[in-house]
Amino acid sequence: MDRHVLGVRAGGGLSWYRFDEISVSDWQPGSAWAHRRLDESGIDDVIGTVVEIEALRRLVLTWTGPDEERPHGPSRVTFELKPYGETVQLTVTHVNLCDEQELRQITGGWNFVLSNLKSYIETGKTLSVPSWRP
């Protein structure tokens, strides 16, 4: 399967492809979502809840590992799209992280994801799958 970053499902609706995973949900506030591997394992590497969604403008998700214990609850990711001249500005904010180590890991991950998105938009091709996946 070609590794897309963003896509539209047949019949409508947004699917978010991330390397060898897809984000699955019905994308309604309060609904569950998951980053599910596209291999035959069906493993969800990240899970959460859709907190808020405003089509083409804002998406807020909780974010945690399936078996992760977080004393202060899951982290939260906000994606915001705003017009910026003739282009669009994407802002990603990831909060409620456990510590500096998680901040470094998350920062590296988002840098790769956003670089991948930029490459896909500009060239139609994604970057190679990162080495963090066994």
N, CA, C and O atoms as CSV, one atom per row, in Angstrom:
chain,resi,resn,atom,element,x,y,z
A,1,MET,N,N,0.836,-1.178,0.000
A,1,MET,CA,C,0.000,0.000,0.000
A,1,MET,C,C,0.882,1.242,0.000
A,1,MET,O,O,1.871,1.314,0.729
A,2,ASP,N,N,0.519,2.204,-0.814
A,2,ASP,CA,C,1.235,3.473,-0.839
A,2,ASP,C,C,1.039,4.167,0.495
A,2,ASP,O,O,-0.052,4.112,1.063
A,3,ARG,N,N,2.075,4.820,1.008
A,3,ARG,CA,C,2.002,5.463,2.318
A,3,ARG,C,C,1.549,6.906,2.169
A,3,ARG,O,O,2.367,7.789,1.911
A,4,HIS,N,N,0.267,7.151,2.327
A,4,HIS,CA,C,-0.273,8.505,2.230
A,4,HIS,C,C,-0.257,9.165,3.594
A,4,HIS,O,O,-0.257,8.486,4.621
A,5,VAL,N,N,-0.244,10.466,3.602
A,5,VAL,CA,C,-0.335,11.208,4.855
A,5,VAL,C,C,-1.786,11.573,5.132
A,5,VAL,O,O,-2.277,11.349,6.238
A,6,LEU,N,N,-2.463,12.121,4.166
A,6,LEU,CA,C,-3.872,12.473,4.323
A,6,LEU,C,C,-4.648,11.883,3.166
A,6,LEU,O,O,-4.119,11.756,2.062
A,7,GLY,N,N,-5.888,11.522,3.404
A,7,GLY,CA,C,-6.694,10.978,2.328
A,7,GLY,C,C,-8.161,11.123,2.641
A,7,GLY,O,O,-8.543,11.390,3.781
A,8,VAL,N,N,-8.989,10.945,1.618
A,8,VAL,CA,C,-10.432,10.987,1.798
A,8,VAL,C,C,-10.955,9.597,1.515
A,8,VAL,O,O,-10.679,9.022,0.463
A,9,ARG,N,N,-11.711,9.060,2.454
A,9,ARG,CA,C,-12.282,7.724,2.288
A,9,ARG,C,C,-13.354,7.751,1.218
A,9,ARG,O,O,-14.024,8.765,1.019
A,10,ALA,N,N,-13.512,6.630,0.533
A,10,ALA,CA,C,-14.612,6.481,-0.414
A,10,ALA,C,C,-15.909,6.713,0.334
A,10,ALA,O,O,-16.099,6.187,1.430
A,11,GLY,N,N,-16.797,7.495,-0.248
A,11,GLY,CA,C,-18.055,7.787,0.415
A,11,GLY,C,C,-17.965,8.977,1.360
A,11,GLY,O,O,-18.956,9.331,1.998
A,12,GLY,N,N,-16.796,9.599,1.459
A,12,GLY,CA,C,-16.645,10.771,2.300
A,12,GLY,C,C,-15.989,10.459,3.623
A,12,GLY,O,O,-15.929,9.303,4.041
A,13,GLY,N,N,-15.507,11.472,4.268
A,13,GLY,CA,C,-14.857,11.320,5.560
A,13,GLY,C,C,-13.348,11.363,5.421
A,13,GLY,O,O,-12.797,11.035,4.370
A,14,LEU,N,N,-12.704,11.763,6.469
A,14,LEU,CA,C,-11.256,11.933,6.466
A,14,LEU,C,C,-10.570,10.722,7.053
A,14,LEU,O,O,-10.993,10.196,8.082
A,15,SER,N,N,-9.519,10.282,6.404
A,15,SER,CA,C,-8.630,9.279,6.964
A,15,SER,C,C,-7.253,9.906,7.039
A,15,SER,O,O,-6.838,10.618,6.125
A,16,TRP,N,N,-6.559,9.648,8.103
A,16,TRP,CA,C,-5.231,10.209,8.288
A,16,TRP,C,C,-4.252,9.052,8.274
A,16,TRP,O,O,-4.222,8.243,9.202
A,17,TYR,N,N,-3.454,8.974,7.225
A,17,TYR,CA,C,-2.486,7.905,7.089
A,17,TYR,C,C,-1.149,8.401,7.608
A,17,TYR,O,O,-0.718,9.506,7.277
A,18,ARG,N,N,-0.492,7.583,8.423
A,18,ARG,CA,C,0.782,7.981,8.989
A,18,ARG,C,C,1.740,6.818,8.815
A,18,ARG,O,O,1.728,5.875,9.607
A,19,PHE,N,N,2.568,6.878,7.784
A,19,PHE,CA,C,3.548,5.836,7.493
A,19,PHE,C,C,2.839,4.515,7.246
A,19,PHE,O,O,2.217,4.348,6.197
A,20,ASP,N,N,2.910,3.589,8.158
A,20,ASP,CA,C,2.271,2.285,7.977
A,20,ASP,C,C,1.098,2.126,8.935
A,20,ASP,O,O,0.795,1.019,9.382
A,21,GLU,N,N,0.439,3.246,9.248
A,21,GLU,CA,C,-0.719,3.251,10.130
A,21,GLU,C,C,-1.811,4.120,9.538
A,21,GLU,O,O,-1.562,4.949,8.663
A,22,ILE,N,N,-3.012,3.920,10.024
A,22,ILE,CA,C,-4.130,4.783,9.663
A,22,ILE,C,C,-4.843,5.178,10.953
A,22,ILE,O,O,-4.953,4.371,11.876
A,23,SER,N,N,-5.318,6.400,11.016
A,23,SER,CA,C,-6.121,6.832,12.155
A,23,SER,C,C,-7.568,6.476,11.860
A,23,SER,O,O,-8.122,6.870,10.834
A,24,VAL,N,N,-8.176,5.722,12.776
A,24,VAL,CA,C,-9.547,5.259,12.567
A,24,VAL,C,C,-10.465,5.858,13.629
A,24,VAL,O,O,-10.135,5.882,14.815
A,25,SER,N,N,-11.613,6.337,13.186
A,25,SER,CA,C,-12.627,6.918,14.061
A,25,SER,C,C,-13.816,7.294,13.198
A,25,SER,O,O,-13.720,7.307,11.971
A,26,ASP,N,N,-14.941,7.602,13.839
A,26,ASP,CA,C,-16.037,8.224,13.090
A,26,ASP,C,C,-15.942,9.744,13.178
A,26,ASP,O,O,-16.770,10.456,12.609
A,27,TRP,N,N,-14.920,10.247,13.901
A,27,TRP,CA,C,-14.562,11.665,14.000
A,27,TRP,C,C,-15.699,12.523,14.534
A,27,TRP,O,O,-15.928,13.635,14.058
A,28,GLN,N,N,-16.405,12.000,15.522
A,28,GLN,CA,C,-17.428,12.761,16.233
A,28,GLN,C,C,-16.919,13.066,17.637
A,28,GLN,O,O,-16.228,12.230,18.220
A,29,PRO,N,N,-17.233,14.235,18.203
A,29,PRO,CA,C,-16.809,14.530,19.571
A,29,PRO,C,C,-17.250,13.424,20.531
A,29,PRO,O,O,-18.402,12.991,20.514
A,30,GLY,N,N,-16.312,12.977,21.367
A,30,GLY,CA,C,-16.571,11.911,22.322
A,30,GLY,C,C,-16.253,10.521,21.801
A,30,GLY,O,O,-16.224,9.566,22.577
A,31,SER,N,N,-16.011,10.386,20.489
A,31,SER,CA,C,-15.719,9.076,19.900
A,31,SER,C,C,-14.271,8.680,20.116
A,31,SER,O,O,-13.389,9.528,20.240
A,32,ALA,N,N,-14.044,7.379,20.158
A,32,ALA,CA,C,-12.683,6.858,20.235
A,32,ALA,C,C,-11.994,7.019,18.881
A,32,ALA,O,O,-12.648,7.066,17.839
A,33,TRP,N,N,-10.667,7.102,18.913
A,33,TRP,CA,C,-9.855,7.069,17.697
A,33,TRP,C,C,-8.607,6.262,18.026
A,33,TRP,O,O,-8.262,6.091,19.196
A,34,ALA,N,N,-7.933,5.767,16.996
A,34,ALA,CA,C,-6.718,4.979,17.193
A,34,ALA,C,C,-5.823,5.075,15.971
A,34,ALA,O,O,-6.307,5.166,14.843
A,35,HIS,N,N,-4.497,5.055,16.202
A,35,HIS,CA,C,-3.511,4.843,15.133
A,35,HIS,C,C,-3.367,3.339,15.013
A,35,HIS,O,O,-2.757,2.711,15.878
A,36,ARG,N,N,-3.916,2.743,13.960
A,36,ARG,CA,C,-3.914,1.293,13.781
A,36,ARG,C,C,-2.926,0.902,12.687
A,36,ARG,O,O,-2.907,1.490,11.606
A,37,ARG,N,N,-2.116,-0.091,12.988
A,37,ARG,CA,C,-1.154,-0.601,12.007
A,37,ARG,C,C,-1.885,-1.188,10.809
A,37,ARG,O,O,-2.930,-1.822,10.956
A,38,LEU,N,N,-1.325,-0.969,9.620
A,38,LEU,CA,C,-1.925,-1.482,8.395
A,38,LEU,C,C,-1.497,-2.916,8.098
A,38,LEU,O,O,-1.967,-3.507,7.125
A,39,ASP,N,N,-0.615,-3.486,8.917
A,39,ASP,CA,C,-0.256,-4.888,8.713
A,39,ASP,C,C,-1.407,-5.761,9.233
A,39,ASP,O,O,-2.447,-5.231,9.626
A,40,GLU,N,N,-1.245,-7.025,9.239
A,40,GLU,CA,C,-2.312,-7.936,9.655
A,40,GLU,C,C,-2.512,-8.000,11.170
A,40,GLU,O,O,-3.437,-8.663,11.640
A,41,SER,N,N,-1.649,-7.313,11.947
A,41,SER,CA,C,-1.718,-7.419,13.406
A,41,SER,C,C,-2.930,-6.707,13.999
A,41,SER,O,O,-3.458,-7.141,15.023
A,42,GLY,N,N,-3.374,-5.627,13.375
A,42,GLY,CA,C,-4.474,-4.842,13.914
A,42,GLY,C,C,-4.129,-4.109,15.194
A,42,GLY,O,O,-5.026,-3.673,15.914
A,43,ILE,N,N,-2.840,-3.962,15.493
A,43,ILE,CA,C,-2.390,-3.323,16.726
A,43,ILE,C,C,-2.635,-1.814,16.650
A,43,ILE,O,O,-2.348,-1.173,15.639
A,44,ASP,N,N,-3.172,-1.263,17.746
A,44,ASP,CA,C,-3.326,0.182,17.889
A,44,ASP,C,C,-2.144,0.691,18.702
A,44,ASP,O,O,-1.989,0.315,19.864
A,45,ASP,N,N,-1.307,1.540,18.111
A,45,ASP,CA,C,-0.135,2.065,18.799
A,45,ASP,C,C,-0.447,3.290,19.644
A,45,ASP,O,O,0.222,3.535,20.648
A,46,VAL,N,N,-1.447,4.058,19.255
A,46,VAL,CA,C,-1.883,5.235,20.001
A,46,VAL,C,C,-3.405,5.210,19.991
A,46,VAL,O,O,-4.027,4.885,18.980
A,47,ILE,N,N,-3.998,5.560,21.137
A,47,ILE,CA,C,-5.457,5.613,21.234
A,47,ILE,C,C,-5.860,6.918,21.914
A,47,ILE,O,O,-5.035,7.588,22.535
A,48,GLY,N,N,-7.122,7.263,21.789
A,48,GLY,CA,C,-7.612,8.461,22.455
A,48,GLY,C,C,-9.069,8.701,22.156
A,48,GLY,O,O,-9.794,7.816,21.702
A,49,THR,N,N,-9.477,9.926,22.424
A,49,THR,CA,C,-10.851,10.366,22.227
A,49,THR,C,C,-10.841,11.649,21.403
A,49,THR,O,O,-9.970,12.501,21.575
A,50,VAL,N,N,-11.813,11.777,20.512
A,50,VAL,CA,C,-12.009,13.023,19.781
A,50,VAL,C,C,-12.672,14.001,20.749
A,50,VAL,O,O,-13.815,13.797,21.158
A,51,VAL,N,N,-11.958,15.053,21.111
A,51,VAL,CA,C,-12.476,16.031,22.072
A,51,VAL,C,C,-13.303,17.089,21.357
A,51,VAL,O,O,-14.384,17.463,21.810
A,52,GLU,N,N,-12.783,17.560,20.244
A,52,GLU,CA,C,-13.427,18.653,19.512
A,52,GLU,C,C,-13.062,18.521,18.052
A,52,GLU,O,O,-11.941,18.137,17.719
A,53,ILE,N,N,-13.999,18.836,17.179
A,53,ILE,CA,C,-13.708,18.850,15.752
A,53,ILE,C,C,-14.537,19.950,15.089
A,53,ILE,O,O,-15.751,20.041,15.274
A,54,GLU,N,N,-13.856,20.767,14.326
A,54,GLU,CA,C,-14.489,21.812,13.533
A,54,GLU,C,C,-13.924,21.655,12.129
A,54,GLU,O,O,-12.766,21.990,11.877
A,55,ALA,N,N,-14.734,21.152,11.229
A,55,ALA,CA,C,-14.271,20.781,9.891
A,55,ALA,C,C,-13.396,21.856,9.259
A,55,ALA,O,O,-13.738,23.039,9.238
A,56,LEU,N,N,-12.271,21.409,8.751
A,56,LEU,CA,C,-11.309,22.245,8.024
A,56,LEU,C,C,-10.681,23.355,8.869
A,56,LEU,O,O,-10.044,24.255,8.320
A,57,ARG,N,N,-10.851,23.307,10.210
A,57,ARG,CA,C,-10.282,24.364,11.042
A,57,ARG,C,C,-9.562,23.846,12.276
A,57,ARG,O,O,-8.470,24.317,12.593
A,58,ARG,N,N,-10.168,22.859,12.998
A,58,ARG,CA,C,-9.612,22.488,14.300
A,58,ARG,C,C,-9.988,21.045,14.647
A,58,ARG,O,O,-11.116,20.602,14.428
A,59,LEU,N,N,-9.002,20.333,15.195
A,59,LEU,CA,C,-9.209,18.979,15.689
A,59,LEU,C,C,-8.436,18.848,16.989
A,59,LEU,O,O,-7.245,19.155,17.038
A,60,VAL,N,N,-9.111,18.390,18.051
A,60,VAL,CA,C,-8.480,18.178,19.356
A,60,VAL,C,C,-8.706,16.718,19.746
A,60,VAL,O,O,-9.832,16.222,19.721
A,61,LEU,N,N,-7.605,16.035,20.111
A,61,LEU,CA,C,-7.636,14.620,20.467
A,61,LEU,C,C,-6.914,14.395,21.779
A,61,LEU,O,O,-5.950,15.097,22.082
A,62,THR,N,N,-7.369,13.414,22.574
A,62,THR,CA,C,-6.513,12.909,23.639
A,62,THR,C,C,-5.605,11.873,22.998
A,62,THR,O,O,-5.917,11.336,21.936
A,63,TRP,N,N,-4.459,11.590,23.657
A,63,TRP,CA,C,-3.399,10.793,23.033
A,63,TRP,C,C,-2.676,9.996,24.103
A,63,TRP,O,O,-2.128,10.575,25.041
A,64,THR,N,N,-2.666,8.674,23.975
A,64,THR,CA,C,-1.958,7.828,24.932
A,64,THR,C,C,-1.680,6.465,24.306
A,64,THR,O,O,-2.306,6.089,23.315
A,65,GLY,N,N,-0.752,5.740,24.884
A,65,GLY,CA,C,-0.515,4.361,24.483
A,65,GLY,C,C,-1.605,3.467,25.041
A,65,GLY,O,O,-2.172,3.790,26.085
A,66,PRO,N,N,-1.926,2.344,24.380
A,66,PRO,CA,C,-3.022,1.484,24.824
A,66,PRO,C,C,-2.870,0.960,26.256
A,66,PRO,O,O,-3.868,0.817,26.962
A,67,ASP,N,N,-1.663,0.677,26.686
A,67,ASP,CA,C,-1.443,0.139,28.033
A,67,ASP,C,C,-0.705,1.124,28.929
A,67,ASP,O,O,-0.204,0.748,29.989
A,68,GLU,N,N,-0.638,2.363,28.513
A,68,GLU,CA,C,0.135,3.370,29.231
A,68,GLU,C,C,-0.639,3.895,30.441
A,68,GLU,O,O,-1.822,4.222,30.342
A,69,GLU,N,N,0.034,3.970,31.561
A,69,GLU,CA,C,-0.552,4.577,32.753
A,69,GLU,C,C,0.004,5.987,32.889
A,69,GLU,O,O,1.215,6.175,33.001
A,70,ARG,N,N,-0.873,6.963,32.878
A,70,ARG,CA,C,-0.482,8.361,32.952
A,70,ARG,C,C,-1.156,8.979,34.169
A,70,ARG,O,O,-2.376,9.139,34.180
A,71,PRO,N,N,-0.384,9.328,35.193
A,71,PRO,CA,C,-0.988,9.830,36.428
A,71,PRO,C,C,-1.818,11.094,36.245
A,71,PRO,O,O,-2.747,11.337,37.015
A,72,HIS,N,N,-1.501,11.896,35.247
A,72,HIS,CA,C,-2.237,13.148,35.024
A,72,HIS,C,C,-3.150,13.054,33.808
A,72,HIS,O,O,-3.562,14.078,33.264
A,73,GLY,N,N,-3.471,11.830,33.376
A,73,GLY,CA,C,-4.354,11.634,32.234
A,73,GLY,C,C,-3.606,11.687,30.916
A,73,GLY,O,O,-2.406,11.960,30.893
A,74,PRO,N,N,-4.302,11.428,29.821
A,74,PRO,CA,C,-3.658,11.396,28.511
A,74,PRO,C,C,-3.175,12.787,28.092
A,74,PRO,O,O,-3.665,13.809,28.573
A,75,SER,N,N,-2.209,12.793,27.190
A,75,SER,CA,C,-1.825,14.079,26.616
A,75,SER,C,C,-2.913,14.505,25.636
A,75,SER,O,O,-3.818,13.730,25.323
A,76,ARG,N,N,-2.817,15.727,25.162
A,76,ARG,CA,C,-3.830,16.293,24.269
A,76,ARG,C,C,-3.136,16.965,23.093
A,76,ARG,O,O,-2.184,17.727,23.262
A,77,VAL,N,N,-3.635,16.663,21.895
A,77,VAL,CA,C,-3.071,17.242,20.676
A,77,VAL,C,C,-4.141,18.092,20.001
A,77,VAL,O,O,-5.282,17.664,19.827
A,78,THR,N,N,-3.746,19.303,19.626
A,78,THR,CA,C,-4.638,20.208,18.907
A,78,THR,C,C,-4.018,20.530,17.557
A,78,THR,O,O,-2.859,20.939,17.480
A,79,PHE,N,N,-4.789,20.344,16.494
A,79,PHE,CA,C,-4.397,20.725,15.137
A,79,PHE,C,C,-5.273,21.903,14.739
A,79,PHE,O,O,-6.500,21.820,14.790
A,80,GLU,N,N,-4.638,22.999,14.343
A,80,GLU,CA,C,-5.392,24.170,13.915
A,80,GLU,C,C,-4.934,24.602,12.534
A,80,GLU,O,O,-3.735,24.713,12.276
A,81,LEU,N,N,-5.893,24.846,11.646
A,81,LEU,CA,C,-5.625,25.355,10.305
A,81,LEU,C,C,-6.156,26.780,10.220
A,81,LEU,O,O,-7.298,27.050,10.590
A,82,LYS,N,N,-5.307,27.700,9.724
A,82,LYS,CA,C,-5.714,29.098,9.571
A,82,LYS,C,C,-5.211,29.617,8.230
A,82,LYS,O,O,-4.113,29.267,7.798
A,83,PRO,N,N,-6.016,30.452,7.572
A,83,PRO,CA,C,-5.528,31.072,6.344
A,83,PRO,C,C,-4.277,31.896,6.636
A,83,PRO,O,O,-4.180,32.565,7.664
A,84,TYR,N,N,-3.343,31.834,5.726
A,84,TYR,CA,C,-2.090,32.582,5.873
A,84,TYR,C,C,-1.720,33.083,4.482
A,84,TYR,O,O,-0.999,32.418,3.737
A,85,GLY,N,N,-2.223,34.259,4.149
A,85,GLY,CA,C,-2.053,34.755,2.787
A,85,GLY,C,C,-2.757,33.818,1.823
A,85,GLY,O,O,-3.942,33.530,1.985
A,86,GLU,N,N,-2.026,33.340,0.815
A,86,GLU,CA,C,-2.602,32.411,-0.157
A,86,GLU,C,C,-2.371,30.955,0.239
A,86,GLU,O,O,-2.660,30.045,-0.537
A,87,THR,N,N,-1.855,30.736,1.438
A,87,THR,CA,C,-1.590,29.378,1.902
A,87,THR,C,C,-2.373,29.111,3.189
A,87,THR,O,O,-3.251,29.885,3.569
A,88,VAL,N,N,-2.044,28.027,3.834
A,88,VAL,CA,C,-2.690,27.657,5.093
A,88,VAL,C,C,-1.609,27.370,6.126
A,88,VAL,O,O,-0.624,26.690,5.837
A,89,GLN,N,N,-1.800,27.888,7.317
A,89,GLN,CA,C,-0.878,27.637,8.426
A,89,GLN,C,C,-1.432,26.494,9.264
A,89,GLN,O,O,-2.591,26.531,9.677
A,90,LEU,N,N,-0.612,25.481,9.517
A,90,LEU,CA,C,-0.963,24.381,10.405
A,90,LEU,C,C,-0.188,24.547,11.694
A,90,LEU,O,O,1.039,24.654,11.676
A,91,THR,N,N,-0.900,24.570,12.819
A,91,THR,CA,C,-0.270,24.618,14.131
A,91,THR,C,C,-0.647,23.341,14.874
A,91,THR,O,O,-1.825,23.002,14.992
A,92,VAL,N,N,0.372,22.635,15.375
A,92,VAL,CA,C,0.157,21.432,16.173
A,92,VAL,C,C,0.644,21.731,17.581
A,92,VAL,O,O,1.793,22.123,17.779
A,93,THR,N,N,-0.236,21.544,18.560
A,93,THR,CA,C,0.107,21.768,19.962
A,93,THR,C,C,-0.141,20.474,20.718
A,93,THR,O,O,-1.246,19.931,20.685
A,94,HIS,N,N,0.892,19.978,21.403
A,94,HIS,CA,C,0.782,18.715,22.151
A,94,HIS,C,C,1.107,19.029,23.610
A,94,HIS,O,O,2.240,19.391,23.927
A,95,VAL,N,N,0.120,18.892,24.500
A,95,VAL,CA,C,0.274,19.291,25.902
A,95,VAL,C,C,-0.026,18.127,26.847
A,95,VAL,O,O,-0.452,17.054,26.420
A,96,ASN,N,N,0.204,18.364,28.131
A,96,ASN,CA,C,0.041,17.406,29.219
A,96,ASN,C,C,1.007,16.229,29.062
A,96,ASN,O,O,0.629,15.067,29.214
A,97,LEU,N,N,2.250,16.560,28.758
A,97,LEU,CA,C,3.292,15.549,28.641
A,97,LEU,C,C,3.854,15.237,30.028
A,97,LEU,O,O,3.825,16.083,30.922
A,98,CYS,N,N,4.360,14.027,30.197
A,98,CYS,CA,C,4.815,13.570,31.522
A,98,CYS,C,C,6.068,14.276,32.008
A,98,CYS,O,O,6.163,14.645,33.179
A,99,ASP,N,N,7.042,14.468,31.102
A,99,ASP,CA,C,8.332,14.986,31.533
A,99,ASP,C,C,9.144,15.460,30.326
A,99,ASP,O,O,8.662,15.424,29.193
A,100,GLU,N,N,10.367,15.900,30.574
A,100,GLU,CA,C,11.241,16.404,29.505
A,100,GLU,C,C,11.580,15.322,28.491
A,100,GLU,O,O,11.699,15.608,27.299
A,101,GLN,N,N,11.736,14.089,28.943
A,101,GLN,CA,C,12.043,12.999,28.023
A,101,GLN,C,C,10.893,12.789,27.035
A,101,GLN,O,O,11.127,12.637,25.836
A,102,GLU,N,N,9.667,12.782,27.526
A,102,GLU,CA,C,8.523,12.634,26.625
A,102,GLU,C,C,8.430,13.823,25.676
A,102,GLU,O,O,8.097,13.647,24.504
A,103,LEU,N,N,8.717,15.021,26.155
A,103,LEU,CA,C,8.725,16.202,25.302
A,103,LEU,C,C,9.717,16.025,24.155
A,103,LEU,O,O,9.387,16.323,23.007
A,104,ARG,N,N,10.926,15.544,24.446
A,104,ARG,CA,C,11.932,15.320,23.388
A,104,ARG,C,C,11.452,14.273,22.387
A,104,ARG,O,O,11.603,14.454,21.179
A,105,GLN,N,N,10.873,13.174,22.887
A,105,GLN,CA,C,10.391,12.124,21.994
A,105,GLN,C,C,9.258,12.628,21.106
A,105,GLN,O,O,9.255,12.399,19.897
A,106,ILE,N,N,8.309,13.309,21.711
A,106,ILE,CA,C,7.155,13.828,20.966
A,106,ILE,C,C,7.608,14.856,19.933
A,106,ILE,O,O,7.126,14.857,18.800
A,107,THR,N,N,8.535,15.729,20.325
A,107,THR,CA,C,9.024,16.760,19.411
A,107,THR,C,C,9.668,16.124,18.185
A,107,THR,O,O,9.405,16.539,17.056
A,108,GLY,N,N,10.511,15.119,18.404
A,108,GLY,CA,C,11.140,14.430,17.280
A,108,GLY,C,C,10.117,13.752,16.386
A,108,GLY,O,O,10.235,13.778,15.161
A,109,GLY,N,N,9.109,13.145,17.005
A,109,GLY,CA,C,8.070,12.484,16.227
A,109,GLY,C,C,7.271,13.455,15.383
A,109,GLY,O,O,7.041,13.216,14.198
A,110,TRP,N,N,6.847,14.556,15.996
A,110,TRP,CA,C,6.069,15.544,15.237
A,110,TRP,C,C,6.911,16.198,14.146
A,110,TRP,O,O,6.398,16.488,13.065
A,111,ASN,N,N,8.196,16.436,14.410
A,111,ASN,CA,C,9.047,16.999,13.354
A,111,ASN,C,C,9.048,16.088,12.135
A,111,ASN,O,O,8.955,16.562,11.002
A,112,PHE,N,N,9.153,14.772,12.365
A,112,PHE,CA,C,9.140,13.841,11.237
A,112,PHE,C,C,7.783,13.813,10.549
A,112,PHE,O,O,7.708,13.845,9.321
A,113,VAL,N,N,6.708,13.753,11.332
A,113,VAL,CA,C,5.363,13.706,10.751
A,113,VAL,C,C,5.103,14.939,9.894
A,113,VAL,O,O,4.581,14.825,8.785
A,114,LEU,N,N,5.462,16.113,10.399
A,114,LEU,CA,C,5.204,17.346,9.652
A,114,LEU,C,C,6.118,17.473,8.431
A,114,LEU,O,O,5.698,17.997,7.399
A,115,SER,N,N,7.346,17.006,8.538
A,115,SER,CA,C,8.234,16.976,7.360
A,115,SER,C,C,7.658,16.040,6.302
A,115,SER,O,O,7.698,16.332,5.107
A,116,ASN,N,N,7.126,14.915,6.760
A,116,ASN,CA,C,6.520,13.950,5.852
A,116,ASN,C,C,5.308,14.564,5.143
A,116,ASN,O,O,5.136,14.395,3.936
A,117,LEU,N,N,4.477,15.269,5.896
A,117,LEU,CA,C,3.317,15.942,5.320
A,117,LEU,C,C,3.749,16.953,4.271
A,117,LEU,O,O,3.170,17.006,3.186
A,118,LYS,N,N,4.759,17.756,4.581
A,118,LYS,CA,C,5.269,18.753,3.631
A,118,LYS,C,C,5.786,18.084,2.359
A,118,LYS,O,O,5.497,18.542,1.254
A,119,SER,N,N,6.542,17.011,2.511
A,119,SER,CA,C,7.064,16.295,1.349
A,119,SER,C,C,5.935,15.747,0.489
A,119,SER,O,O,5.977,15.834,-0.738
A,120,TYR,N,N,4.927,15.182,1.143
A,120,TYR,CA,C,3.806,14.616,0.398
A,120,TYR,C,C,3.044,15.696,-0.363
A,120,TYR,O,O,2.683,15.500,-1.524
A,121,ILE,N,N,2.799,16.825,0.279
A,121,ILE,CA,C,2.076,17.915,-0.380
A,121,ILE,C,C,2.863,18.442,-1.568
A,121,ILE,O,O,2.287,18.722,-2.620
A,122,GLU,N,N,4.179,18.579,-1.409
A,122,GLU,CA,C,5.006,19.170,-2.463
A,122,GLU,C,C,5.360,18.203,-3.584
A,122,GLU,O,O,5.496,18.620,-4.733
A,123,THR,N,N,5.512,16.913,-3.271
A,123,THR,CA,C,6.022,15.967,-4.277
A,123,THR,C,C,5.084,14.802,-4.570
A,123,THR,O,O,5.252,14.113,-5.576
A,124,GLY,N,N,4.097,14.573,-3.702
A,124,GLY,CA,C,3.248,13.403,-3.865
A,124,GLY,C,C,3.874,12.134,-3.308
A,124,GLY,O,O,3.308,11.049,-3.446
A,125,LYS,N,N,5.035,12.261,-2.681
A,125,LYS,CA,C,5.728,11.107,-2.116
A,125,LYS,C,C,6.024,11.357,-0.645
A,125,LYS,O,O,6.283,12.487,-0.233
A,126,THR,N,N,5.980,10.285,0.137
A,126,THR,CA,C,6.301,10.399,1.554
A,126,THR,C,C,7.764,10.051,1.788
A,126,THR,O,O,8.435,9.502,0.914
A,127,LEU,N,N,8.242,10.377,2.969
A,127,LEU,CA,C,9.590,10.008,3.376
A,127,LEU,C,C,9.612,8.534,3.765
A,127,LEU,O,O,8.559,7.910,3.900
A,128,SER,N,N,10.790,7.986,3.941
A,128,SER,CA,C,10.914,6.593,4.381
A,128,SER,C,C,10.348,6.443,5.788
A,128,SER,O,O,10.339,7.396,6.568
A,129,VAL,N,N,9.879,5.245,6.104
A,129,VAL,CA,C,9.366,4.961,7.439
A,129,VAL,C,C,10.491,5.160,8.442
A,129,VAL,O,O,11.602,4.678,8.220
A,130,PRO,N,N,10.226,5.862,9.544
A,130,PRO,CA,C,11.271,6.125,10.526
A,130,PRO,C,C,11.748,4.853,11.212
A,130,PRO,O,O,11.059,3.833,11.206
A,131,SER,N,N,12.913,4.927,11.792
A,131,SER,CA,C,13.548,3.766,12.379
A,131,SER,C,C,12.972,3.365,13.725
A,131,SER,O,O,13.379,2.334,14.261
A,132,TRP,N,N,12.026,4.140,14.312
A,132,TRP,CA,C,11.508,3.778,15.621
A,132,TRP,C,C,10.602,2.552,15.555
A,132,TRP,O,O,10.321,1.945,16.588
A,133,ARG,N,N,10.134,2.173,14.356
A,133,ARG,CA,C,9.254,1.012,14.227
A,133,ARG,C,C,10.099,-0.233,14.068
A,133,ARG,O,O,10.921,-0.309,13.155
A,134,PRO,N,N,9.908,-1.230,14.958
A,134,PRO,CA,C,10.680,-2.484,14.842
A,134,PRO,C,C,10.299,-3.255,13.593
A,134,PRO,O,O,10.847,-4.327,13.338
